[in-house]
Amino acid sequence: MCHYDYVNKNIIFNNDIYVIDFDKAKYDYSINDFYVFIKRILKRRNTCWDFNLFKEAVENYEKVRSINYIEFKLLLAQLMFPNKLWKITRDYYKNIHHCNKKHFIKY
């Protein structure tokens, strides 16, 4: 089960830890929650895709739950996927008849 929005605003720390807001949750590889978490951290300006930070995060994650070969390949593929390019292309072709084409061309 994956939460898909595992961020600080959806975690309540009390005597115990509670996870809330399961709107995006679905049955999937659990490594996807780690991907969403680590991507948000790595793409920040001050972390700037720091490999040592990524390595440390993976090592700490594996202290709780080991990552198998398939999950690790999935994690790397997700991190290497050009999301911005895909979103711009998707939006362009989805709205090709309704959009300002000059806006897309300047990127």
Secondary structure, DSSP 8 states (H G I E B T S, - for coil): -B-S--SGGGEEESSSEEE---TT-BSS-THHHHHHHHHHHHTSTTTTT-HHHHHHHHHHHHHHS---HHHHHHHHHHHHS-HHHHHHHHHHHHTTTTS-HHHHHT-
